[in-house]
Amino acid sequence: MRAVVLVGGFGTRLRPLTNSIPKPMLPVGQVPIIERLVENLARGGVTEVTLALGFRPEPFVAAFPDGECAGVAMRYAVEPEPLDTAGAIRFAAATAGIDDTFVVANGDVLTDLDVGGLVAFHRAKAAEATIHLIAVPDPSAFGVVALQDDGRVERFVEKPAPGTEPSNLINAGTYVLEPSVLARIPAGQRVSIERATFPAVAGDGGLFAMATEDYWLDTGRPELYLAANLDIVRGLRRHDRCVAIAPGAQVAADALVADSVVGAGAVVGAGASVARSVLLPGAVVGDRAQVADSVVMGRIGDGADVRDCVLGADGSVGPGERAEGEKRPDPDAT
């Protein structure tokens, strides 16, 4: 089984973290997001993944120099221009020579979905396309699905206005597709699979969906990226685990680190406290500094108090300074 993983976005919602590293390479529980995702695909029977990229593949090649990730062969398809989701899938599938049933996964999403089970459901229904669904309290920011009793999709509504949702089941970003879906997508054009391709397949009666109650999280915003890390530390994932403090991190003997992830090469000074936070590799927390509910790549000075902040690689908080609810450097600065 082969898969296409959509990783072509620029990670703008995760800036300033993505100013220095591609979003799929950001670590969740000490392991890059893309590797966590591919590991789950491998558990479902996927043996080859093609990354649908919008720009250079070099960071991925450097991270996986043997052309393999989590025991899965890794290939790259770099779009010549932005093609949106359906266009990217067609381009990547053509690059990889995919001509049989295949899986598509959104590179933002971490889930414990049984991908093999989704494929089996797809084949049992003789579907042309199958979507994984998750129930959420407020579905208005997502693609929402109305189903028949047999799992056939009646309607596919992308980001409906609040109060108009046909259900609370949303498109969870993992699909199983037949090659015939590719023929529905014009070559070399910007086409959305959510807004154009899926409604067309549904109109012909070939779109099915399977809802599950598996762990699912879109990591595309800082607060959700933080949650993805803490969920692993807290043991909320079915398969994934992590060492909270990586080997090579320097944590002072009297520092307090609680409910947090500390990356390799990070430094936590004497008397410092870190709670419900992620310190990425190379981050520095000074002596007696306090950090809570934050993601840190940069430097925090001695005695600083940092809460609900995101510090990129070039971000810093000075000695004795208090920062709350900030992103540094400012991703909106010109």
matplotlib code that plots the C-alpha trace (Angstrom):
import matplotlib.pyplot as plt

x = [0.0, 1.3, 0.4, 0.6, 1.2, 0.3, 3.0, 3.1, 1.9, 4.2, 3.3, 2.2, 0.0, 3.0, 5.3, 7.7, 8.6, 8.5, 10.7, 13.7, 12.3, 9.6, 6.4, 6.5, 10.0, 8.9, 9.3, 6.3, 7.6, 11.2, 10.2, 9.4, 5.7, 6.2, 7.8, 4.9, 2.5, 4.4, 4.7, 0.9, 0.6, 3.1, 1.0, -1.8, 0.1, 1.7, 5.1, 5.8, 5.1, 5.4, 5.6, 3.6, 5.8, 5.4, 9.1, 12.5, 12.9, 16.4, 15.4, 13.6, 16.4, 18.8, 16.6, 16.1, 19.3, 18.6, 15.3, 13.4, 11.2, 9.9, 10.7, 8.7, 10.3, 10.2, 9.8, 9.3, 7.1, 7.9, 5.1, 6.2, 3.5, 0.9, -1.8, -4.1, -5.0, -6.4, -3.8, -1.0, -2.4, -2.6, 0.9, 2.4, 0.6, 1.8, 5.3, 5.2, 3.5, 0.5, -2.0, -3.8, -5.8, -3.8, -4.0, -3.8, -3.0, -2.9, 0.6, -0.8, -2.8, -1.7, -4.1, -4.3, -6.6, -6.3, -5.4, -5.7, -9.3, -10.1, -8.8, -10.8, -14.0, -13.3, -12.9, -16.0, -18.1, -16.5, -16.0, -14.3, -13.2, -13.4, -12.9, -12.1, -14.4, -14.1, -16.9, -16.1, -18.1, -17.9, -17.7, -18.1, -14.4, -14.0, -15.4, -18.6, -20.3, -23.9, -24.1, -26.6, -26.9, -24.5, -21.8, -22.4, -21.9, -25.0, -23.5, -20.0, -20.1, -16.8, -16.7, -20.5, -21.8, -22.5, -25.9, -26.2, -24.0, -25.6, -23.7, -20.8, -18.7, -15.8, -13.3, -10.3, -7.8, -7.1, -8.5, -8.5, -8.7, -9.1, -7.0, -10.2, -10.3, -7.1, -8.8, -11.4, -8.6, -7.4, -3.6, -1.5, -4.4, -5.3, -8.1, -9.4, -10.3, -12.6, -14.5, -14.4, -13.4, -15.2, -18.6, -18.2, -17.6, -20.5, -22.8, -22.0, -22.6, -19.0, -18.0, -18.1, -17.0, -16.0, -16.3, -14.1, -13.4, -9.6, -7.2, -7.0, -5.3, -4.5, -1.1, -1.2, -1.5, 0.9, -1.6, -2.4, 1.2, 1.9, -1.1, 0.2, 3.5, 1.8, -0.6, 2.3, 4.0, 0.7, 0.3, -2.8, -1.6, -2.4, 1.1, 3.3, 5.5, 8.5, 11.2, 10.2, 13.7, 15.9, 19.4, 21.8, 19.5, 21.1, 18.7, 20.1, 19.7, 17.4, 15.3, 11.7, 10.4, 6.8, 4.4, 6.8, 9.1, 12.7, 14.6, 18.2, 20.7, 18.2, 19.4, 17.3, 19.2, 19.5, 16.3, 14.2, 10.8, 9.2, 5.5, 3.2, 5.7, 7.9, 11.6, 12.8, 16.4, 18.8, 16.4, 17.8, 16.0, 18.1, 18.6, 15.4, 13.3, 9.7, 8.1, 4.5, 2.2, 4.8, 6.8, 10.4, 13.1, 15.1, 16.5, 14.9, 17.0, 17.7, 14.7, 12.3, 8.6, 7.2, 3.6, 1.6, 4.3, 5.9, 9.5, 11.1, 14.8, 15.5, 13.1, 14.2, 13.0, 15.4, 16.6, 13.9, 11.4, 7.8, 6.1, 2.6, 0.6, 3.4, 5.1, 8.7, 10.0, 6.6, 5.5, 3.5, 6.4, 7.7]
y = [0.0, 3.5, 6.8, 10.5, 12.9, 16.6, 18.7, 21.6, 24.4, 27.1, 26.7, 30.3, 29.5, 28.1, 31.0, 31.9, 28.2, 27.5, 30.4, 28.1, 24.6, 23.1, 22.4, 18.6, 18.5, 20.1, 17.4, 16.0, 14.0, 14.3, 12.8, 14.8, 15.2, 13.5, 10.5, 10.1, 10.3, 7.8, 5.4, 5.2, 4.8, 1.9, 0.2, 0.3, -1.5, 1.5, 0.6, 3.7, 7.4, 10.3, 13.7, 16.3, 19.3, 23.0, 23.8, 22.2, 18.7, 19.2, 19.3, 16.0, 14.4, 15.5, 14.0, 10.7, 10.3, 6.6, 7.5, 5.7, 6.9, 4.6, 1.6, 3.1, 4.1, 8.0, 9.8, 13.5, 15.3, 19.1, 21.1, 23.6, 25.9, 25.8, 23.3, 23.1, 19.7, 17.8, 19.2, 18.3, 14.7, 14.3, 15.6, 13.5, 10.3, 10.9, 11.5, 8.2, 6.2, 5.3, 3.3, 1.3, 2.1, 4.5, 6.5, 10.2, 11.9, 15.6, 16.3, 18.5, 15.6, 13.2, 10.3, 6.8, 5.8, 2.2, 3.0, -0.7, -0.7, 2.4, 0.6, -2.5, -0.4, 1.3, -2.0, -3.6, -0.6, -0.7, 3.0, 5.3, 7.5, 7.1, 9.8, 9.3, 11.3, 12.5, 14.1, 17.5, 19.9, 22.8, 21.6, 25.0, 25.4, 22.1, 20.1, 18.5, 15.3, 14.1, 10.3, 7.7, 4.6, 2.6, 5.2, 6.8, 10.5, 12.5, 15.9, 17.3, 20.8, 22.7, 25.0, 25.6, 28.7, 28.0, 26.5, 25.1, 22.0, 18.7, 16.8, 17.1, 14.7, 16.4, 15.5, 14.2, 14.4, 10.8, 9.3, 6.1, 6.8, 4.8, 5.9, 7.0, 10.0, 11.3, 11.4, 13.8, 16.3, 18.6, 18.3, 21.3, 23.3, 24.5, 22.3, 21.6, 18.0, 19.1, 21.7, 20.2, 16.6, 15.1, 16.7, 15.4, 11.9, 12.2, 13.3, 10.0, 8.0, 6.8, 8.8, 6.9, 7.9, 6.0, 7.7, 6.6, 7.8, 7.6, 10.2, 13.0, 16.4, 19.0, 20.4, 23.5, 26.1, 26.7, 25.8, 22.6, 21.8, 22.2, 19.9, 17.3, 17.2, 17.1, 14.4, 12.1, 12.9, 12.3, 8.9, 9.7, 8.1, 4.5, 3.7, 6.8, 7.4, 9.7, 10.4, 13.8, 15.1, 14.1, 12.7, 15.6, 18.2, 20.1, 20.5, 21.8, 19.6, 22.0, 23.0, 21.9, 20.4, 19.2, 18.0, 19.2, 18.1, 19.2, 18.6, 17.5, 20.3, 22.5, 24.1, 24.7, 26.8, 26.6, 27.2, 27.5, 26.0, 24.7, 23.6, 22.4, 23.6, 22.4, 23.4, 22.6, 21.5, 24.3, 26.4, 28.1, 28.9, 31.0, 30.6, 31.2, 31.8, 30.6, 29.2, 27.9, 26.9, 27.9, 26.7, 27.8, 27.6, 30.7, 32.1, 33.1, 35.2, 34.8, 35.5, 36.0, 35.0, 33.6, 32.4, 31.4, 32.4, 31.1, 31.9, 31.1, 30.4, 34.1, 34.9, 36.0, 37.3, 39.4, 38.9, 39.7, 40.4, 39.2, 38.1, 36.7, 35.7, 36.8, 35.5, 36.5, 37.5, 38.9, 36.9, 39.8, 42.3, 43.5]
z = [0.0, -0.9, 0.5, -0.3, 2.6, 2.1, 3.6, 1.1, 3.4, 4.7, 8.3, 8.7, 11.7, 13.6, 13.1, 14.5, 15.1, 11.4, 10.5, 11.1, 10.5, 8.2, 10.1, 9.5, 11.0, 14.3, 17.1, 19.0, 22.0, 20.7, 17.2, 14.1, 13.3, 9.9, 11.6, 14.0, 11.1, 9.0, 11.9, 12.1, 8.4, 8.6, 11.3, 8.8, 6.1, 4.2, 2.7, 0.7, 1.3, -1.1, 0.5, -1.6, -1.0, -2.0, -1.7, -1.2, 0.1, 1.5, 5.2, 4.8, 2.8, 5.5, 8.3, 6.4, 4.3, 3.6, 1.9, 4.7, 7.6, 10.2, 8.0, 5.1, 1.8, 1.4, -1.9, -2.7, -5.1, -5.2, -6.9, -9.6, -8.3, -5.6, -6.6, -3.6, -2.0, -5.0, -7.4, -5.0, -4.7, -8.4, -8.9, -6.2, -7.3, -10.9, -9.7, -7.7, -10.4, -8.2, -10.1, -7.4, -4.2, -2.0, 1.2, 1.6, 4.9, 5.9, 7.3, 10.1, 11.7, 14.4, 15.0, 16.4, 13.5, 12.4, 8.7, 7.8, 9.1, 7.0, 3.9, 4.7, 5.1, 1.8, 0.0, 1.6, 0.4, -3.1, -2.6, -5.0, -2.1, 1.7, 4.4, 8.0, 10.3, 13.9, 16.0, 17.4, 19.7, 17.2, 13.6, 11.9, 11.2, 9.4, 6.5, 7.8, 6.5, 6.4, 6.1, 5.1, 7.3, 5.1, 5.4, 2.0, 2.0, 1.3, 1.5, 2.0, 3.4, 3.9, 6.9, 7.3, 9.1, 12.8, 13.3, 9.7, 10.2, 9.0, 11.7, 14.1, 12.1, 10.4, 7.7, 9.8, 7.0, 6.1, 2.9, 0.9, -2.9, -6.1, -9.1, -10.8, -8.4, -10.0, -13.3, -11.9, -11.1, -13.9, -14.3, -13.3, -11.8, -8.3, -7.2, -3.7, -2.9, -0.1, -2.2, -5.7, -5.9, -3.0, -3.8, -7.4, -6.1, -3.7, -6.5, -8.3, -5.1, -4.7, -1.6, 1.8, 5.3, 8.4, 11.8, 14.7, 18.3, 17.9, 19.2, 16.6, 16.7, 14.1, 15.1, 12.9, 15.7, 18.6, 21.3, 19.5, 18.8, 22.5, 23.3, 20.9, 22.9, 26.3, 25.2, 24.6, 27.9, 29.7, 28.0, 26.0, 22.8, 22.0, 20.6, 20.9, 23.9, 24.7, 27.2, 28.7, 29.1, 26.2, 26.7, 26.2, 27.8, 30.7, 33.6, 36.8, 39.8, 41.6, 38.6, 38.5, 35.2, 35.3, 32.6, 29.9, 27.1, 27.0, 23.8, 23.3, 23.9, 25.8, 29.0, 32.2, 34.8, 38.5, 40.4, 37.2, 36.8, 33.6, 33.6, 30.8, 28.2, 25.3, 25.2, 21.7, 21.1, 21.8, 24.0, 27.0, 30.3, 32.7, 36.4, 38.5, 35.4, 35.3, 32.2, 31.9, 29.0, 26.4, 23.4, 23.4, 20.8, 21.8, 25.1, 28.4, 30.7, 34.4, 36.6, 33.7, 34.0, 30.7, 30.4, 27.3, 24.9, 21.7, 21.2, 17.8, 17.3, 17.3, 20.1, 23.5, 26.9, 28.8, 32.4, 34.9, 32.1, 32.3, 29.0, 28.7, 25.6, 23.2, 20.1, 19.6, 17.2, 16.1, 13.1, 11.8, 11.9, 8.6]

ax = plt.figure().add_subplot(projection="3d")
ax.plot(x, y, z, "-o")
ax.set_aspect("equal")
plt.show()
